[in-house]
Amino acid sequence: MDGRAFDWIREELEELDRLGLRRFRRVRKRGQAGEFLLEGREVLHFGSNDYLGLAGHPRVVAAACRAACEFGWGAGGSPLVCGYTSLHEQLEQALADFQGTEAAIVFSSGYAANVGAISSLVGPGDVVYCDEANHASIWDGCRLSRADVRFFRHGDVEHLKDQLEKRGRYRRALVVTDTVFSIDGDLARLGELVDLAEKYDAMLLVDEAHALGVFGSHGRGLVEHAELLQAVPVRVATLSKALGSLGGFVAGPKAVIELIVNKARSYIFSTALPPPAIAAALEALSLLREMSFPGKELLLRAAWLREELRRQGWQVGPSQSQILSVVVGEPEKALRLSAGLLERGVFCPAMRPPTVAKGRSCLRISLNLSHTPEMLEQLVLALDQVRTQVPV
Ligand SMILES: *Cc1c(COP(=O)(O)O)cnc(C)c1O
């Protein structure tokens, strides 16, 4: 770059290098959920959110192809102008049916769904209470809403209660939480959050991104698993994880969805999803509806893996789901471990600040149904090898 004005950027990047916090992208060449070609070799891979292996399912792929032939690829405009097709309408209806709510609205990503939902529900003069381990899109939604934001310690309902008690003179209050937390795979204390929200007259919004398709007898999410579908009427989730497509959605009462259509800037000022992505999500949803307890096997395997890793002496985080973390502390350690595993043909991403708190760098392991028991054995073996061979 020529301009002096941009010189600071090189220094900033060098600083990230020095701290072991520089981010980079690996190029994947073909392959789906369980295995893929990375840097010229086949690797086993534990980074994908395609939990049910639906992204490459022949029915899903065929549905996307048919939609591309019929509607073309791009949507051509915002949903409020001309981008909202009969497929979009059909998917929203199917999601509402599936979630047992009056209505649903599909955003171009889960990120946009959180930003749009939160900033529609609260604004200046309101207060939002946010678990500090919530997904970045929730943090950003809170900030963009221009409501006052109170972060409560992760999973600490007592801390939330204290804050609600000291609420003061706000117009409206919103409590927002992930249901399955994305790094450690631990679960929100939904029952207690419901009670607190009710007691202190606050709205509750939950994000089921990692729970959809995994928790609950129909895969509706942790809210279904906890039998709180009635008590938690507004739920955000993504089409990009267990449903193997792209997009996010909010399911809830008609009035809430209407408000979002009218207020959510991340919805109004962004192009609607391509019809093939919508058709893929519709087909994935219909596959999901054919399953019962879709996450059962996945959760059993994750429990097995946690036990194996603890036996090897790793510090496994508080996971209760298909996601688990192996906590090592410093970012360099996490990078070294991840590189050591890759040399052994296994990919597990290293998570570092600001994604995790300082001193909590880890490997994150996400299981999906494409992993066979043999693949899990291979992961366990590779981790055992790096533990003794990689200086950590
Ligand atoms: C992945 C994720 C999102 C964002 O969803 P995208 O569809 O990838 O934009 C939102 N919330 C949580 C908890 C997530 O894990």
The ligand as an SDF file (V2000), in Angstrom:
LIG
                    3D

 15 15  0  0  0  0  0  0  0  0999 V2000
  -23.2210  -19.5610   14.1170 C   0  0  0  0  0  0  0  0  0  0  0  0
  -24.0090  -18.7750   15.0660 C   0  0  0  0  0  0  0  0  0  0  0  0
  -24.7170  -17.6600   14.6500 C   0  0  0  0  0  0  0  0  0  0  0  0
  -24.5940  -17.0920   13.2710 C   0  0  0  0  0  0  0  0  0  0  0  0
  -25.2400  -17.8580   12.3300 O   0  0  0  0  0  0  0  0  0  0  0  0
  -24.8210  -17.7230   10.8020 P   0  0  0  0  0  0  0  0  0  0  0  0
  -25.9600  -18.3160   10.0780 O   0  0  0  0  0  0  0  0  0  0  0  0
  -23.5420  -18.4770   10.6410 O   0  0  0  0  0  0  0  0  0  0  0  0
  -24.6290  -16.2650   10.5220 O   0  0  0  0  0  0  0  0  0  0  0  0
  -25.5250  -17.0190   15.5730 C   0  0  0  0  0  0  0  0  0  0  0  0
  -25.6040  -17.4480   16.8450 N   0  0  0  0  0  0  0  0  0  0  0  0
  -24.9050  -18.5060   17.2810 C   0  0  0  0  0  0  0  0  0  0  0  0
  -25.0330  -18.9320   18.7060 C   0  0  0  0  0  0  0  0  0  0  0  0
  -24.0790  -19.1950   16.4100 C   0  0  0  0  0  0  0  0  0  0  0  0
  -23.3640  -20.2200   16.8570 O   0  0  0  0  0  0  0  0  0  0  0  0
  1  2  1  0
  2  3  1  0
  2 14  2  0
  3  4  1  0
  3 10  2  0
  4  5  1  0
  5  6  1  0
  6  7  2  0
  6  8  1  0
  6  9  1  0
 10 11  1  0
 11 12  2  0
 12 13  1  0
 12 14  1  0
 14 15  1  0
M  END
$$$$
